[in-house]
Amino acid sequence: RPHVSNGVMGIFKNIFEDSPKMGGRRFKRYLDIYEEHLGINAQVFSGMGKVIATIERMGIPWGIVTNKSKRFAMPLLEKLDLFDRASCVVCGDTTDKIKPDPEPIIHALLLLNTKSSKYSFYIGDSKKDVDAAKAAGISSIACTFGYIEEDDDPEKWYAEFTANEPSEIIEILSIFA
């Protein structure tokens, strides 16, 4: 589980100690197997369904910015019943750069027809999420739950806010509603 945050490539590199060639036969087979099993045991983190429903009731447009490619992100989001609910989805191959570069978040802000401000938030569970939000000029909420690696310390990411459980996200957003 700690390798999931590093995406398909991170998992691949962790599985094969001999570092097989990216784009090689074994890599392509790995991607096919990954795609075949994508989302079988996936579920939204406990409490996040309520967070999303509350955000929607508050009339706050929300989107998803992921480094995962469209090939894997779209089917997963559909299985989780999130794709049609999100106001926008920006994948790792939607823009030329990925997080921690701000380009994907800036693109999402354009799709949401909003601009960078302290009233726009990026909620994430990695330092690259917080760094991307800062570079895009928006506030960040660092989650201490999620795909956090054992040696990660979200307090050292210097996000504007930290949520130790999903309900705290709503408390933070309610301050600005």
NORLINKA-V394913 format. One record per pair of residues at least 12 apart in sequence whose ideal C-beta (glycine too) atoms are under 7 Angstrom apart, sorted by sequence separation. I is the first residue (numbers start at 1). J is the second residue. D is the distance in Angstrom with one decimal. If there is no record, write none. Layout:
I:J:D  I:J:D
//
This chain:
77:89:6.5  95:107:5.1  130:142:5.5  142:154:4.4  64:77:6.7  94:107:6.6  90:104:4.8  12:27:6.7  142:157:5.1  73:89:7.0  122:138:5.8  124:140:6.7  90:107:5.3  105:122:5.9  121:138:6.5  142:159:3.7  12:30:5.6  64:82:6.9  73:91:4.6  90:108:4.7  120:138:4.1  121:139:5.0  122:140:5.2  123:141:4.6  124:142:6.7  125:143:4.5  141:159:6.3  144:162:6.4  120:139:6.8  121:140:6.9  124:143:6.7  140:159:4.2  88:108:5.4  116:136:5.8  121:141:5.7  123:143:6.4  140:160:5.6  141:161:4.6  142:162:4.9  143:163:5.1  144:164:4.9  145:165:6.4  70:91:4.5  116:137:3.5  117:138:6.8  118:139:5.3  125:146:3.1  139:160:4.5  64:86:5.0  69:91:5.8  116:138:5.3  125:147:5.6  141:163:5.5  8:31:6.9  63:86:5.3  68:91:6.2  69:92:5.0  70:93:5.7  88:111:3.8  125:148:5.8  62:86:6.4  63:87:5.2  68:92:5.6  69:93:4.8  88:112:5.7  62:87:6.0  63:88:3.7  64:89:4.9  65:90:4.6  66:91:5.8  67:92:4.2  87:112:5.7  8:34:6.0  61:87:4.2  63:89:6.4  66:92:6.5  63:90:6.8  105:132:5.4  130:157:4.2  100:128:4.0  105:133:6.3  130:158:7.0  141:169:6.0  99:128:4.8  130:159:4.6  99:129:6.2  102:132:5.4  106:136:5.2  127:157:4.7  67:98:4.5  100:131:3.9  101:132:6.6  105:136:4.0  141:172:5.8  67:99:5.6  100:132:4.7  52:85:6.9  99:132:4.0  102:135:3.7  105:138:6.8  38:72:5.9  42:76:6.2  65:99:7.0  102:136:3.7  35:71:6.9  39:75:6.6  44:80:5.7  35:72:6.6  38:75:5.9  39:76:4.8  42:79:6.3  38:76:5.7  42:80:6.2  65:104:4.9  39:79:4.0  65:105:5.5  65:108:5.1  63:108:4.8  123:169:6.1  63:111:6.7  63:112:5.9  61:112:5.2  121:173:6.9  119:176:5.6  7:67:5.7  7:68:6.0  8:72:6.4  45:145:6.5  45:146:6.4  51:166:4.8  50:166:6.8  54:170:5.1  47:165:6.4  48:166:5.1  51:169:5.1  55:173:6.9  47:166:3.3  51:170:5.9  58:177:5.8  5:125:6.9  47:167:6.3  5:126:5.4  45:166:6.8  5:147:3.8  4:147:4.8  5:149:6.8  2:147:6.9  1:147:6.6  2:149:4.6  2:150:6.3
//
